Amino acid sequence: MSARRRLPRLRPPRSLRARLTAGLVVLLAAACLAVGATTVISLEHFLLGRLDQQLSASGGRFAASLEHGERPDTDNRPDTRGQANGTFGARLLGGRVTQAAVVRDDTPAAVPLTEADRRALAAVPVGQDGRTIRLSALKPYRVTAVSGDDGDVLITGLPLHPVEETVHRLELVEALVFGAALAATAIAGTLWVRVSLRPLDRVATTAAEVTRLPLASGQVALPAPLPPSDPDTEVGQVATALNRMLGHVGDALDRRHASEERLRHFAADASHELRTPVATVRAHTELALRHKGPLPPDVQHALERIQSESQRMSGLVDDLLLLARLDAGRPLAREPVDLTRLALDAVDDARAVARDHRWLLDLPPEPVHVVGDAHRLHQVIANLLANARLHTPAGTETTLAITPPPDGGETQLTVTDNGPGIPEALQPEVFDRFTRADHSRSRTAGGTGLGLAIVQAVTTAHGGSVEVTSRPGRTCFRLHLPSASMLHRPAE
């Protein structure tokens, strides 16, 4: 058996414009329905009251004349004078219908009755308001019953067809008029709501522009403030509040940018000024270690520690200076670089430093070239391999792979290891500066916290991007670099 097709579910409108328009139309439809129902019911009651008045005025004359129909002659026959065409009359004696007729063209015509019709006529109360009954041979009638002079019951009725026709015509007219009114209201309401909410659209557009701005760092140009609106309206209040908020955010961003600039200049100046004394300390340490005479063991150890820490400080100063220059927008070298050769050299260096790790290469058969700074790109690859070496145990397998660009697209370089992975809470900030997986570990056990920050800064300066995915047993750093064909593609 084939599956039944599900009918689409009607969803309520979600936008404010649609909800306001729909609400307006629904309220108007409810008002039209109430007005229509009231007028129809009132008219029907009025027309039924008029019928009851006509029945009361007839006094049962036509029904009384039916008793002469048993012996009709010239002077003794049912009286149809003054009776409307379609008037119904019936005579009951002892609770049984003896005669029943209806006026047809001023002539009485007998009406065939079923047993159900006879019970319905016998149930009509005497001396009360009119009642609606349905006879099998006739359409619905409004009837009343009065007592006759001979102890009989005289029933007189008038057809309800004119009343029903009038009520149905009113219902049709109301349906057409109210339908047209609803359609016109929907169109006019849509236009009116759209015009009324135009200031709110400007608010939404401005807010959307702000969400697309890079607010994390750098100079930010906020959109122009909204034009002044009526503060007595809700939309005007929202616009005023948004302008005030944009002003506060702009001031905060300006202060943050000024603070970043001061910090950047300080880092660049401090790094530049520290290079000379650090180099001097290293030179004097090396000179002291070359002393021909024997040195006391404690002096020898102190000089070696000074040399080691000065070398580490020299690297830290160079990293800070590089980041400061990249933040300042200093351009890097732009020349063809054999990325495959850089990968081979970096993995060879890693194997020499960490023989207790497994270092694998997955390179394409042909060299892959990009345009950039060879020294900085080598530093990026070395930092990724050093990160895998420092934060994974001995025996960890690390694979460096290069994927050539498909159809001149981006070159992809990945460094993947099967180590313990990066904690999930640390992954969003792994490329931030001075981010350390273990804040309590000694400086000699880990890096400076700038390696991955340099990876991201250098990659971004080359027009690329870097991302990381990590779980226990697999961590993958993925670099996307523009290929040489993309940078040198001729303009069409």
C-alpha positions in Angstrom: 0.0 0.0 0.0 1.4 3.3 -1.0 2.3 5.8 1.8 -0.2 8.6 2.3 1.1 11.9 1.2 1.3 14.3 4.1 -0.5 17.6 3.7 1.7 20.6 4.4 1.1 22.1 7.8 0.0 25.7 7.9 2.5 27.8 9.8 1.6 31.1 11.4 3.3 34.1 10.0 6.7 34.8 11.6 7.6 38.3 10.6 6.2 41.3 12.5 4.8 42.8 9.3 2.9 39.6 8.4 1.7 39.1 11.9 0.3 42.6 12.2 -1.4 42.3 8.8 -2.8 38.9 9.6 -4.0 40.1 13.0 -5.8 43.1 11.4 -7.5 40.9 8.8 -8.5 38.3 11.5 -10.0 41.0 13.7 -11.9 42.6 10.8 -13.1 39.1 9.8 -14.4 38.5 13.3 -16.1 41.8 13.4 -17.7 41.1 9.9 -18.8 37.7 11.1 -20.4 39.2 14.2 -22.1 41.9 12.3 -23.3 39.5 9.6 -24.6 36.9 12.1 -26.4 39.7 14.1 -28.1 41.2 11.0 -29.1 37.8 9.6 -30.6 36.6 12.9 -32.4 39.9 13.5 -33.8 39.9 10.0 -35.0 36.3 10.3 -36.6 37.0 13.6 -38.3 40.1 12.2 -39.6 38.3 9.1 -40.9 35.4 11.3 -42.6 37.9 13.5 -44.4 39.4 10.5 -45.5 35.9 9.4 -46.8 35.3 12.9 -48.8 38.5 12.7 -50.3 37.6 9.4 -51.2 34.1 10.7 -52.8 35.7 13.8 -54.7 38.2 11.6 -56.1 35.3 9.5 -57.8 33.9 12.5 -58.0 30.4 11.0 -60.7 31.4 8.4 -59.3 29.2 5.7 -58.9 26.2 8.0 -62.5 26.7 9.3 -63.9 26.8 5.8 -62.4 23.3 5.1 -65.2 21.6 7.1 -67.6 22.6 4.4 -65.5 20.7 1.9 -67.2 17.5 2.9 -70.4 18.7 1.2 -69.3 21.2 -1.4 -71.9 23.2 -3.3 -72.3 26.6 -4.7 -72.8 28.3 -1.3 -70.9 25.8 0.8 -67.2 25.5 -0.2 -63.8 26.5 1.3 -63.3 30.2 1.5 -60.1 31.3 -0.3 -60.9 35.0 -0.5 -58.2 37.2 0.8 -55.9 34.2 1.3 -52.3 34.5 -0.1 -51.2 32.0 -2.6 -49.6 29.0 -0.8 -51.6 29.4 2.4 -52.0 26.1 4.2 -55.0 25.1 6.3 -55.8 22.0 8.3 -58.6 20.9 10.6 -58.2 18.5 13.5 -61.0 16.9 15.3 -60.3 14.7 18.3 -56.6 15.0 17.7 -56.9 13.6 14.1 -56.5 15.6 10.9 -59.7 15.6 9.0 -58.9 18.0 6.2 -55.7 19.6 4.9 -55.4 21.9 1.8 -53.3 24.6 0.4 -54.3 27.6 -1.8 -53.2 27.3 -5.4 -54.3 30.1 -7.7 -57.2 31.0 -5.4 -58.3 27.3 -5.4 -57.9 25.0 -2.5 -55.9 21.9 -3.3 -55.8 18.8 -1.0 -52.4 18.0 0.5 -51.5 14.3 0.9 -50.2 13.7 4.4 -48.1 10.9 5.8 -48.4 9.6 9.3 -45.4 11.7 10.4 -47.0 14.8 8.9 -50.2 14.0 10.9 -48.2 13.7 14.1 -46.4 16.9 13.4 -49.7 18.8 12.9 -51.3 17.3 16.0 -48.3 18.5 18.0 -48.8 22.1 17.1 -49.7 23.9 20.4 -53.0 25.8 20.4 -53.0 29.6 21.1 -49.2 30.0 21.1 -46.7 31.7 18.8 -46.0 30.3 15.4 -44.0 27.1 14.9 -42.0 25.9 11.9 -42.9 22.5 10.6 -41.9 20.5 7.5 -44.4 18.5 5.6 -43.4 15.8 3.1 -45.4 17.3 0.3 -44.6 20.9 1.0 -41.7 23.1 1.8 -41.1 24.5 5.4 -44.2 26.3 6.7 -44.8 28.6 9.6 -48.1 27.5 11.3 -50.3 28.5 14.2 -53.3 26.7 15.8 -56.5 28.1 17.2 -59.6 26.5 18.7 -62.7 26.3 16.4 -66.4 26.7 17.4 -67.2 23.0 17.0 -64.5 21.8 19.4 -62.0 21.3 16.6 -58.5 22.8 16.1 -57.8 25.0 13.1 -54.2 25.2 11.8 -53.2 27.9 9.4 -49.7 28.2 7.8 -47.7 30.4 5.4 -44.7 29.2 3.4 -41.2 30.1 4.8 -39.7 30.2 1.3 -39.9 34.0 1.0 -38.3 34.5 4.4 -35.5 32.0 3.6 -34.9 33.5 0.2 -34.6 37.0 1.7 -32.2 35.7 4.5 -30.1 33.8 1.9 -29.9 36.9 -0.3 -28.7 39.0 2.7 -26.1 36.3 3.5 -24.9 36.4 -0.1 -24.7 40.2 -0.1 -22.9 40.3 3.2 -20.4 37.6 2.0 -19.6 39.6 -1.1 -19.3 42.9 0.7 -17.3 41.6 3.6 -15.1 39.5 1.4 -14.3 42.6 -0.7 -13.7 44.6 2.5 -11.4 42.0 3.8 -9.4 41.8 0.6 -9.1 45.6 0.4 -8.1 45.7 4.1 -5.5 43.1 3.5 -3.9 45.1 0.7 -4.2 48.4 2.3 -3.1 47.0 5.7 0.0 45.4 4.1 1.0 48.8 2.5 0.2 50.7 5.7 2.2 48.3 7.9 5.1 48.3 5.5 5.2 52.1 5.5 4.8 52.2 9.3 7.5 49.7 9.9 10.0 51.3 7.5 11.9 52.9 10.4 12.1 49.5 12.0 13.6 48.0 8.8 16.3 50.7 9.0 17.0 49.6 12.6 17.3 46.0 11.5 19.5 46.8 8.6 21.8 48.8 10.8 22.0 46.1 13.4 22.7 43.5 10.7 25.6 45.7 9.5 27.0 45.8 13.0 26.9 42.0 13.3 29.0 41.7 10.1 31.7 43.9 11.4 35.0 42.4 12.7 34.8 43.7 16.3 37.5 41.5 17.8 40.4 43.7 16.8 41.6 46.6 14.7 39.9 49.9 13.8 36.1 49.4 13.3 34.0 51.8 11.3 30.4 51.6 12.7 27.5 52.5 10.4 26.0 55.9 10.5 23.4 56.6 13.2 19.8 56.3 12.3 17.8 59.4 11.4 15.9 60.9 14.3 12.4 59.4 14.7 9.4 60.4 16.8 10.4 59.4 20.4 6.7 58.9 21.3 6.5 55.8 19.1 7.9 52.4 19.9 10.0 52.4 16.7 11.4 55.8 17.5 12.4 54.6 21.0 14.1 51.6 19.5 16.0 53.8 17.0 17.1 56.2 19.7 18.2 53.4 22.0 20.2 51.8 19.0 21.9 55.2 18.2 22.8 55.5 21.9 24.2 52.0 22.0 26.2 52.5 18.8 27.7 55.6 20.3 28.8 53.7 23.4 30.1 50.8 21.4 32.0 53.2 19.1 33.6 54.9 22.0 34.6 51.6 23.6 36.0 50.3 20.3 38.0 53.5 19.8 39.5 53.2 23.3 40.2 49.5 22.7 41.9 50.2 19.4 44.0 53.0 21.0 45.0 50.6 23.8 45.9 47.9 21.2 48.0 50.4 19.3 49.8 51.5 22.4 50.4 47.8 23.4 51.5 47.0 19.8 54.0 49.9 19.8 55.2 48.9 23.2 55.7 45.3 22.2 57.5 46.4 19.0 59.7 49.0 20.8 60.4 46.6 23.7 61.3 43.7 21.4 63.5 46.0 19.3 65.3 47.4 22.4 65.7 44.0 24.0 67.4 42.5 21.0 70.7 44.3 21.6 71.1 43.5 25.3 70.0 39.9 24.8 72.6 39.5 22.0 75.2 41.1 24.3 74.4 38.7 27.1 74.7 35.8 24.7 78.0 37.0 23.4 79.6 37.5 26.8 78.3 34.1 27.9 79.8 32.4 24.9 83.1 34.3 25.5 83.2 33.2 29.1 82.5 29.6 28.2 85.5 29.7 25.8 87.8 30.6 28.7 90.9 28.4 28.4 91.4 27.9 32.1 89.3 25.5 34.1 86.0 26.9 35.5 84.4 25.9 38.8 81.5 23.5 38.2 78.9 25.9 39.6 80.2 28.8 37.5 80.2 26.5 34.4 76.6 25.5 35.1 75.5 29.1 35.7 77.0 30.2 32.4 75.4 27.4 30.5 72.0 28.3 32.1 72.5 31.9 31.2 73.3 31.0 27.6 70.3 28.7 27.4 67.8 31.2 28.8 69.3 34.1 26.7 68.8 32.0 23.6 65.2 31.3 24.7 64.7 35.0 25.4 66.2 35.9 22.0 63.6 33.6 20.3 60.8 35.1 22.3 61.9 38.6 21.4 62.0 37.7 17.8 58.5 36.2 17.9 57.1 39.3 19.6 58.7 41.5 17.1 57.4 39.5 14.2 53.8 39.6 15.6 54.1 43.3 16.1 55.3 43.8 12.5 52.5 41.7 11.2 49.9 43.5 13.3 51.2 46.8 11.9 50.6 45.5 8.4 54.2 45.1 7.4 54.2 43.2 4.0 56.0 39.9 3.6 58.1 38.8 0.8 56.2 37.7 -2.4 58.2 35.2 -4.3 57.6 31.7 -5.6 58.1 29.1 -2.8 58.5 25.4 -3.2 56.2 24.3 -0.3 57.2 20.6 -0.8 60.9 21.5 -0.2 60.0 23.4 3.0 58.0 20.4 4.2 60.9 18.0 3.6 63.4 20.3 5.5 61.0 20.8 8.4 60.3 17.1 8.9 64.1 16.4 8.7 64.7 18.9 11.4 61.9 17.4 13.5 63.3 13.9 13.2 66.7 15.2 14.3 65.3 16.9 17.4 62.7 14.3 18.5 63.8 10.8 17.5 61.2 9.3 19.9 58.4 10.5 17.7 57.3 9.0 14.3 57.4 11.7 11.5 55.7 10.8 8.2 55.3 12.7 4.9 52.4 12.5 2.4 53.5 14.6 -0.6 52.3 14.7 -4.1 54.5 13.4 -6.9 55.1 16.9 -8.3 56.3 20.0 -6.3 53.7 22.4 -5.1 54.4 26.1 -5.4 52.9 29.0 -3.6 53.7 32.7 -3.6 55.0 34.1 -0.3 57.8 34.5 2.2 59.8 31.2 2.3 61.4 31.9 5.7 58.1 32.7 7.3 56.3 29.7 5.7 59.1 27.5 7.0 58.6 29.0 10.4 54.8 28.1 10.2 55.5 24.5 9.4 58.2 24.2 12.0 55.9 25.7 14.7 53.2 23.2 13.8 55.6 20.3 14.1 57.1 21.7 17.3 53.6 22.0 18.7 53.0 18.3 18.0 56.4 17.4 19.5 55.9 19.3 22.7 52.3 18.3 23.5 52.3 14.6 22.6 54.0 11.7 24.3 56.9 9.6 22.9 55.9 7.3 20.1 53.2 9.6 18.7 52.8 9.5 14.9 52.7 12.9 13.2 51.9 13.2 9.4 52.6 16.2 7.3 50.6 16.2 4.1 50.3 18.6 1.2 47.3 18.5 -1.2 47.8 20.2 -4.5 45.2 22.8 -5.5 42.3 21.4 -7.6 41.9 23.5 -10.7 44.1 26.3 -9.5 42.3 26.6 -6.1 43.9 26.7 -2.6 46.8 24.6 -1.6 46.1 22.6 1.6 48.8 21.6 4.2 47.8 19.5 7.1 49.7 18.3 10.2 47.9 15.4 11.9 48.9 13.5 15.0 47.4 10.6 17.0 48.2 12.2 20.4 45.8 12.9 23.3 44.2 15.8 21.6 43.5 19.4 22.6 41.0 20.0 25.4 37.6 21.0 24.0 37.5 24.2 26.2 40.9 25.3 24.8 40.2 24.8 21.1 38.4 28.2 20.5 41.4 30.1 21.8 44.3 27.8 20.7 45.6 30.5 18.2 45.5 33.3 20.8 48.8 34.6 22.1 50.3 33.1 25.2 47.7 30.3 25.2 49.1 27.3 27.1 47.4 23.9 27.6 48.9 23.6 31.1 49.2 26.9 32.9 51.2 25.3 35.7 53.9 23.6 33.7 57.4 24.9 33.7 58.7 27.2 31.0 61.3 24.5 30.1 58.6 21.9 29.5 56.5 23.8 27.0 56.7 26.6 24.4 56.2 30.3 24.8 52.6 30.3 23.8 53.3 32.2 20.6 53.9 29.4 18.2 50.3 28.9 17.0 49.7 32.7 17.1 52.5 33.1 14.6 51.1 30.3 12.5 47.8 32.2 12.2 49.3 35.6 11.7 51.7 34.5 9.0 49.0 32.4 7.2 46.6 35.3 7.3 49.3 37.7 6.0 49.6 35.3 3.0 45.9 35.5 2.3 45.2 32.1 3.7 43.5 30.6 6.8 44.1 28.0 9.4 41.8 25.8 11.4 42.1 22.9 13.9 39.9 19.9 14.7 40.8 17.7 17.6 39.6 14.8 19.6 41.4 12.1 21.6 43.5 10.1 19.2 43.5 12.7 16.3 44.4 16.3 16.1 44.6 18.0 12.7 45.9 21.5 11.9 44.8 22.5 8.3 46.3 25.4 6.4 44.7 26.8 3.2 47.1 28.9 1.1 46.5 30.6 -2.2 48.3 28.8 -5.0 50.6 30.6 -7.4 48.1 30.2 -10.2 45.4 32.1 -8.1 47.7 35.0 -7.4 49.0 35.3 -10.9 45.8 34.5 -12.7 45.3 37.0 -15.6 42.3 39.3 -15.4 39.5 38.4 -17.8 
